[in-house]
Amino acid sequence: MSESIVYVGSKPILVYVTAIMTAFGRNPETVVVKARGRSISSAVDAVEVTRNRFLSDLTSEISIGTEEMKGEEGGNRNVSTIEITLRRSPEAKKPSGS
């Protein structure tokens, strides 16, 4: 199974949209968009922009979780994570303006 991973951080959303489009251009079966913490909303936005403006035949599966990280003061803290698995599907819903 071929798969590409796009990690989302603090860059502008269109950078990640371009990364998703480029990953699909290399013909993987799936592209996984991963983010944690404050970047989760940017990951969701990047996937939605990709699906609504560029690749209308995408289907997605979402997996959420929590990761334990070392805090700056030495303690541990929990950080939310998300993985959005994207696949091309001819049966996927076309956007409403097309």
Rosetta blueprint (number, residue, H / E / L):
1 M L
2 S L
3 E E
4 S E
5 I E
6 V E
7 Y E
8 V L
9 G L
10 S L
11 K L
12 P L
13 I H
14 L H
15 V H
16 Y H
17 V H
18 T H
19 A H
20 I H
21 M H
22 T H
23 A H
24 F H
25 G H
26 R L
27 N L
28 P L
29 E L
30 T E
31 V E
32 V E
33 V E
34 K E
35 A E
36 R E
37 G H
38 R H
39 S H
40 I H
41 S H
42 S H
43 A H
44 V H
45 D H
46 A H
47 V H
48 E H
49 V H
50 T H
51 R H
52 N H
53 R H
54 F H
55 L L
56 S L
57 D L
58 L E
59 T E
60 S E
61 E E
62 I E
63 S E
64 I E
65 G E
66 T E
67 E E
68 E E
69 M E
70 K E
71 G L
72 E L
73 E L
74 G L
75 G L
76 N E
77 R E
78 N E
79 V E
80 S E
81 T E
82 I E
83 E E
84 I E
85 T E
86 L E
87 R E
88 R E
89 S L
90 P L
91 E L
92 A L
93 K L
94 K L
95 P L
96 S L
97 G L
98 S L
